[in-house]
Amino acid sequence: MKVLVADPIAQDGVDIINQVAEVDVKTKLCEDELVGIIGDYDALVVRSQTQVTARVIAAGKKLVIIGRAGVGVDNIDVNAATERGIIVANAPTGNTVSAAEHTIALMLSMTRHIPQANYSLKSGQWKRADFMGTEVKGKTLGIVGLGNIGREVARRARGMEMKILAYDPFVSEERAGQLQAEMVSLEKLYREADFITLHTPLTDTTRNMIDAPQLETMKPTTRIINAARGGLINEEALVKAINEGKLAGAAIDVFCKEPCTQSILFSCDKIIVTPHLGASTTEAQVLAATEVARQIVDVLGGQPARYAVNAPFISAEAMSVLGPYLKVAKITGQLTSYLGEGNMRKIKIKYNGEIASYNTNALKAAVLGGLLDRLSEERVNMVNANSVASRRGIQVIEEKETTCENFANLITLDVETSKGDVSVAGTVLRGEPHIVKVNEFWIDIVPTGRYFLFSDHMDRPGLIGAVGKITGEADVNVSHMYLSREKPRGNALMIMALDEPLGEEDMKKILNVPDVRNAKLVKL
């Protein structure tokens, strides 16, 4: 067997693979060069430089695994690899300690003005009075995202006697309690924290999650740290807030475009910047290389990869039955993540019909993947579904019945949260996924990549017209609408399919319509 290492990795990783395969280290290959040689290899190892495109994957006729010696897999076409039956694995824990320590280093550098003092003294100036610092003991640290890195930051902050506030809707309150962290809303965290550190992926939901409105709610003594992803903070709004004295400072390790040698952030003396050094330690590089190397060895030996990020193999017989329901499972998870509020405690997945006769691990993985898709960078599959839920302190229960009253097959997801319960059910009709039930209401919507407005309200004359008037004034077209109610003038659910999304102000107007209890904009 042959393995190609296309980006520089620690020699420790190469040595591990060498025990079972012939290793070629060929770096700085362009796409054409990679396409020309990849057909000879059983495995490919990359970091962030090499782009593993669909064209490269198609040329890798012998490839069984692509290993990324790092956390993200943005440079790998995971969908193309999955279609080809190629495992994509990463090293999600390799840089955990390194990134957590860098976060703490940035925080302390801000409080004691270390970069500025260093520059001043080396410039021949002795200005102790200009660099009066602040202790972190007794201060409140707000952690947005309690994943691997967020948890390590919390442990270190507790060692410095800080109070911890945390926001992560996919971590249970009990698990947060083990870290001596108080789970709060994002609004409360922004309002009360002395330091705010971000540890979330960059998604449509989290892009510019700290913008001018959020900065307005923070204390003027608050400092922000971002060693996660560029784009989580609106850089212009951040600089403006600091220059106007509405914020004490910031420390930024990541940027919207990298490499970054020019930025508005560089113009502000109260912002510390580093060139994406979160994972730049000798130990982290060795851990990432060895973590991915061991998975290469396991897969080449016929064993599963510990951190596979794409769907595992499903037999042709099972796929013929389960295949159409994988999309249904993911969509039920996605919709539940939009409609649910609070921290998840328990998840129950019920399978009715023929699908209940099969191993449903792949369906469970799709459900959990949909739940976590918007706010977590963890990809969930059959290999890691149970461990992901366990790490987050979430109980997952599966129920199976081979009979189904209304449909050939049905997947029902019930989620218990700290603020209540939400239930979504889906099936396949005429070859398409359909959402057929939300909580106690039977409906029928086809999720086709469009926007849906979900309105929970009291049924009364004029309410639908009032909501329609708001969408009309916003120049947003309603393509069709569904309405389900318990009884006339009773509890009701309205779903409007929209051609375009509604803005925040329009959503506030809908929430202010009398008898509208809740309204959520969802993209499915």
N, C-alpha and C positions, 0 to 999 in steps of 0.2 A: 504494500500500500504506500501511497505517496501523499504528502501533505505540503501545501504551499503556504508559506508565511509571507504575506504581501506588505506588511507594515512592520517596523521595528518593535519587537517585544523583548522582555527580559529573557536572558539566556536560560534561566531556570525553566521557563515554559517550553522552550525548544528541546531541552534535555529530556523532559518528561515524554514528549511526543516521540522523540528519537528511540525510545525503548520499544515502540511497536510499529514504527513506520519510518520511511525515508523522508527527511525534511529538506526542502529547498527554501532558502530565504532569498526572495527577490523583491526588493522594494522599489517604490517610485515608478510603478508600471502604469502606463496610460490604459484607457479602456481597450483599445485595439490590441495592445500587447498582452493584456490579461486574457482577452477573448482567444488569442492565438495559442495560449499554453494551458488554459484551465482544464481543457478536456483530458489531460493526463493525470489529474489529481482527484483523490477521494475526499479530501477535506481542504478547506481554505480558512486561514486565520488572518484577521485584519484588526486594525484599530479604527481610528476615525478618518484617516487620509484616503484610503482606497474606497472607491465607489463601486459597490457590488450591484450592478444594474441588472435589469431583466435580461439584457443581451448577454452579459457575463454568465448569468445563471443558466440561460438556455444553452450556452456553449459548454457548461460543466456537466457533461454526460455522465461522469462517474461520481459526481459530488453526492455525498450523503449528509454532510454537515458543514455549515459555515459558522465559525466561532468569532465572536467579537470580544477582544480583550479590553472590555470596558463596559459601561452601563448601557448607554443608548445604542440603538440599532438603526438610526436615521439614515446611515449611509448604505444600508442593505435593503433591497427590495424584498421585504418579508413575504408579501403576497405572491410574488413570482416564485420564491423559494417554496412556499407552501404548496402551490399548484404542482410543483415538480417533485413533491415528496421529500424535500431537503430540509433537514432540521436547522433552525437558526438558534444559536445559543449565545448568551452573553455572560458577563461576570458582574452581577449586580452588587455584590458585597465587597468587591476588591478595593473600592475607593471610599468606603463608608467612613472609616476612622479619619482618613486624610481630609475628606471634605468637612467633616464635623470639626476637626481641629482648626482648619482654615477659617471656618465660620467664627470660632471663638477668638482666633488671632485677629480677625478683622474687627470684631467687637471691642477687644481690648485696645487695639491700635487707635480706634476712634476715641475711646474714653480718655486715653492718655496722650493723644495727639502725637503719636510716635513718628509717623512719616514726616510731619511738619517740623517737629523738633530736631529730627535727624538732619533734615535739609538746612534748617536755620543754623545749627551749630557748625556744620561743615562749611557753611558760607562765612564763618568767622564771627557769628553773633551769639552772645550769651544772653538769652531773653527768657529766663525762667518764668517770669510773671505772665508771659503771653501764652503759656501752655498749662494753665491750671486745669487739672483733670477731674474726673468723676469716678467714684467707686461703683462697681457693679453689685457688690453685696447689698442685699435688701431690695434691689431693683426688680422690676417685672419684665421678663422676657416673653414675648409672644411668638410662638412657633407655628407657622402656617405649613402644615404637612407633617404628620408623625410617621413617616416611613422609616426606612433603615437609618438614613442620615439624621432626620429630625429627632429620632429617639436618642441617638448618640449625642446630639447637641443638648438635649434635655438632661441627660445624665451628667454631662460636664457642667452645665449651668447650675444644677442642684449642688454639685460639689463646691461651687462658688457662692452658695447660699442665696441664690436668686429664686424669686417666685416665678412659676411657669404657668402661662396661659397657652392653650393650644386649640387649633382649629383643624379638624380633619373629619369630615362626615363619614368616612369609611374606617374609622377606628372606634371601638367601643369605649364607653366611659370607664369601664372597669380596667381596660388595658392602659388607658391614660392615667388612671389612678395609681397603677403600679409604678409609673414614672413620677408620681407626685405632681402631675400636671392637671390643671383644671380645664375641662373642655368647655369652651364658650363659643358664642357666635363670632363670626368674622368681624362684625361691627363692634362688638364689645372689645375684642382683641385690639383692633385698631385704636379704639378710644382710650384704653387703659394701659397699654404696654409702654414701657420706657425704651425697650429695644424690640424690633420686629425682624425676624429672620424667615426667609422664604425657602421652602423645600418641596416644591411641587413641580410637575412637568409643565411645559408650555403647550396649552391646548386652546381651542376657541373659547373655552370657558375661563381660562386663567390669564389669557393675554390682557395686559394692562389692568390686572386685578388691583393694582395700586395706581390710581389716576388722581386727577385734581379733586374730585368729590371725596375720595377716601382720605387724601392728605389733609383735607380741611377738618376732618374729625379727629386727627391726632394731636397730641400735646406738643407744644413748641420745643419741649426737651427730648422728644422722641428721636431715636436714630434707627435707620433701616439697613439691613444687611441682605444682599442677594448674591449667593454663591450657587444658585440653582440653574436658572435659565435666563438668558437675555429675552426681553419682551414682556416679562411679568410686571415690570414697572414702566410707566410712561416717563421716559428720561427727561423730556422738556418740562413736564409738570413737577418732577422731583427737584430739578435745579431751581425752578421758579419759587417753589415753596421754601427751599433752604435760603435762597437769596433774600426772600421777604421775611425771614425770621420765623416762619411757621413750622420749621422743623430744624433740629439741631445738627443733623448731618447724615451721611450715608457711606456705606462701604460696598463697592460693586466689583464682583469678580467675573461677571459674564455680560455679554453685550448682544444686541440684536443681530449684528453682523460681525463675524470674526474671520480672520484677524482684524482687530480694531486699533487703529493708530490715531484716529481723529474722532472726537466725540464732544458733545456739549457738556458731558460730565467732567471733562478735563479742565473746564474753565472755572470750576468751583473749588476753592481751597478747602471747603468743609466736606468734600467727597473724596474718599480714598478709593483708588482703583488698582486692581491687579489683573494681569493678563491670563485669566482662566486657569488659576493655579490649584483649584480645589483637589484635583487628583494627582498633582505633580509632586509626589514623594517617591523615593526609591522603594519604600515598602509597598505603596499602592500599586506601582507598576509590576512588582514581583507577584503580588497577590492576584492581580487581574490576569497576568500571563499564566500563572499556574492553575488558576481556577478554570480558565477556558481550556487549557491543555489537558487537564484531567477529563473534561467532558469529551474532548476529541478522542481520547484514548477509550473512554467508555463506549461511545457510539461506534467506533471502529471495531470494538469487541462485541458488539451486539447488545449493549446495555443502553438504557435511556439516558438522555442528558438531564442533569439536575436542574438547569436553568434554561430549558427550551422556551422560546418566546412565541413559537407558532404552534399550530394545531398538530397533534401527533397523528400517526397512521391509524386509519379506521378501515376495517375489512370491507371489501366490495359489497358483501351481503348486507352488513349493517349500514353502510353508507347509502344504499338504495332506499332504506327506510328512514334513517336518521338525518341524512343530508339536508333535505328541505327544511328540517326543523332546527338546524343549527342557527340559521338566520333568525327564525322566530324566537329562539331562546335568547339570542343576543339583544334583539329589539325589546323584548319584555324587560330585560335587565336595564337597558338604556332608559326606557320610559319610566320605570320605577325610580331610577336615580334622579330624574327630573321632578317627579311628583312627590317623592318622599322628603321629609324634613327631619332634622335631628340626627343623632348618631345611631347607626345600625346595631342591633343587639342579636337578632335572630333572623335567619332566612329559611323559609320553607319552600321547596320546589316540588310540585306535584305533577306527575306524568300520568295522563289517562290515555288508554287506547293501545294500539300495537306497539308504540314506542316504549311502553313500560316493560315489554318482554326482553328488551336489549340492555346491554351495559350502557348506562346513561351518563357516564363520566364526561364524555365530550359535550353533552347538552348542559350538564352542570357547569362545566368550564366556560361555555358560551354565555350562560346566564351571568356568572360572576364577572366575566370579562366585560359584558355590557354594563353591569352595575359600576364597575371601576373605571370604565373607559374615559369618562370626562375628566376625572380628577386624580387619576393615578397613572404613573408611567409604567406600572407593572402590567405586563401582558399575562393573562391567566389562561392556562390550558389544562389538559387532562393530567399532565405531569405535576403541576404545582397548585392546582385549584384548592386542594385541602390545606396545604401549608400556607397559602396566601390568606385564606380566611382565618386560619388558626393564629397566624402572626398578628392579625388585626383584632383578635378576640371576638370574632363573629361565629356564632353557632349556625351550622348549615344542616338542615334536615331534608331528606328526600322521601317522598311517598310515591307509591306506584299502584295503579289499578288498570288492569287490562281492558276494562269496560269504560265507555265514554258515552254519556247520555245524548249530547247534542252534536258532537263532531266525531270524525274518525279518530283524531288524536287531539289532545289539548295539553298545553304546558301552562301551569298556573304558578305564579311567583307571589308569595306572601312575605312581606318584610316588616318586622317589628322594629320600631325606632324609639328613641327617647321621647319623641313628640307625637307618637301615634303609629298606626299601622297603614300600610298601603298594599293593594293587591292588583295584579295585572295578569291577564290570561291571553294567550295567543295560539293560533293554529295556522294551517295551510289550507287555503281554498282556491281552487282553480289554478294551482301552481304558484300562488302568491302568498306571502305572509300576511296575516290579518290579526289585528288586535281586536278581541271580541268581548272583553270585559275589563272594566276598571272599577275597583272596589265592588260595590253592590250593583253597579249599572252595566247592563248588557248593551254593547255597541257593535259597530263593525267599521273599522277604518283600515285602509291599506297604507302602510308607511312607505312612501315613495320618494324620500329625500326632500320633502317639503316641510313647511312650518305648520304647527298645529297650536291653536289656542284652547287650552283646557280651562273651563270655567265651572267651578262648583258653586251652586247658588240655590236660592229658594225660587221655585217656579211661580211666576206671576205674569200677568199681561204687561207688555211693554219692555220687559227686560232684554229680550233678544234684540229688539229694535234699538234700545239704548246702546248696547254693545256694538251693533252694526253701524250705528251713527259714528262711533269713535273710530272704527276701522275705515269707514268711508272718508271721514275728515282727514285721516292720516294717509289717504290715497293708497290703501292696502286692499287688494282685491280678495274677496272670500270666494274660493272656487266651489266649495260645498260645505255642508254643515250636518252634524249629527246631534240629536237631542234624546236623552234618556231620563226618565223621571220615575220616582217611586209612586206618585199619585198626583193628581191635579193640585197645584199650589203646595206641593211637598218638595222634598229634596230632589235636586236635578243636576245633571251633568250635561254641559254643552261643549261640543268640540267643533271649532271652526278650522277648516283647512285654508291656509293663507298662501298666496303667491309670494309674499315677501314678509320679513319679520317686522313686528311692531317695535317702536322705540320704547325706552324706559318711561318717558312721560306719558305715552299712550297707555302703557300697562298700568300706570298709577291711576289714570282716569278710569279704566275699567274696574280697578279695585275699589274705586270710590263710588261706583254705581250702587245704589241701595239694593240690598239682598244678595250681592255678590260676596261670597265668603272667601274665595281664593281664586286666583287666576295664574296660570303658568304658561309660558311660551316654550314649546318643545320642537326640536327638529328631529325628524325620524326619516 
